[in-house]
Amino acid sequence: MDEKKEELEEYAVVIDFLPTGKSFSANPEPIAELLGESRFTLLEAVPKPGVVLHIGERVYIGKGERDKIALIKSRLSYSELTEGAKNELPNAIASIVKANEKRFVEIFNTAGPLNIREHKLELFPGIGKRHLNAILTAREEKKFESFEDLTSRVKLLQDPVKLIVDRVLIELKGESRFFLLTRPYSQRKY
C-alpha cells in the first residue's frame, strides 16, 4: 500500500510566545504557538533554552539544524490556541499570503469545479456565481499575474488576500467539508 507521505512544514510564523508556558501546565517551560507557511498547520513548539521569540517572527522548523526551535510538541486545533494566538492568526495568514503572492494567485488561475454544482473558487467568502464567472472569463483571456492584476480585471472583487485569509480561517476552525489551503485536523481518539 503506497500512502502519500504527509507534507511537513519547513518554516512557521510565531503567533504566540509564552515564556513561562501555559498557566495550567504543571511543567512551566516556554511554549510557542506557530503557523506553518506551506499548509497553515497550527503547531505547539518548545524554543531552545534562552531563546525569546517575537510575534510575527519567521522560524525554521524543518528537518535540518534549527536555530530557535528545540522541538515541535504537537499539532493544535484552532480551539486549542491561546486567545493571543487567535487574535494574531489573521495577520500571520495575511503575511504568509503576501510573501507568497505567486503561489496564491495561481489558485485563481487553476482552481476547477468541486462537483457539477460548485466551483472551488465559490468556497472563498465573497465569491458567488457572478464573481466566479468574471474570474473564469478573465483567466481564459490571460492568466492573472498578481493580486493587483486580479482586482483590476475582475470588477468589484474584494481584496484577494482577505478572501484567502477568511478561507484559511474557515478551514482551521473546521467549518467546512472541503480543505483547499490547509491540512484537515483530525480529532484525537482517546
Steps between C-alpha positions, in 0.01 A plus 500: 500500500660827386378785720591857420741624765363794697665826397691651791536872558846655446430849635243645736389836635482554878141584595552488879793461739451405863837535680373315808269258321126465540357600837339160559814304409683305771823543302573874459712479182487771232247426225454647155190466286586498131328517162667295226564679171420229246176344634407742781557228760451614861783375720621517858876517537768533766767762427867429568619605847543875533325579169236773510261492206298792369146502358516497120856363493580240234677191636648187340331178616616257230708183534839676497678686779258745660631821649208598725260205539604198708203278422149494363278370781175449312258611239221722632139553408368854475312461829825409682668830409545773757285810457814691405576249224142515371523880484836489317398223258340722228812722491730196474291346219498832312879536531552146365259564211667831408849348520392215268278700263587297189396174671163640605427681173546160335194374692287752309665388174456124545209424737239276344157365587435306821200327349238576236338773714789668678839643410801514737514879471146523641637367829668837555267731696388779269526306173161408360389403149547850358859538627576139405390558140700825484814325632463205260445732200797722592738208556407349162616821332825510701624342824508731803849622587439663838229589750495850350448351153215285636317790665547730201358244254217363719281795592366537855704204629611569854863471607624151396729484806195548726310231304785253557540596868125450558509162322800378702325603824186308400709189433705531821181538706363181339201682349524337156495154344758609243864581566664699220778673689550314828549145613192371687545465874390157619369478853700278730321181600538414869 
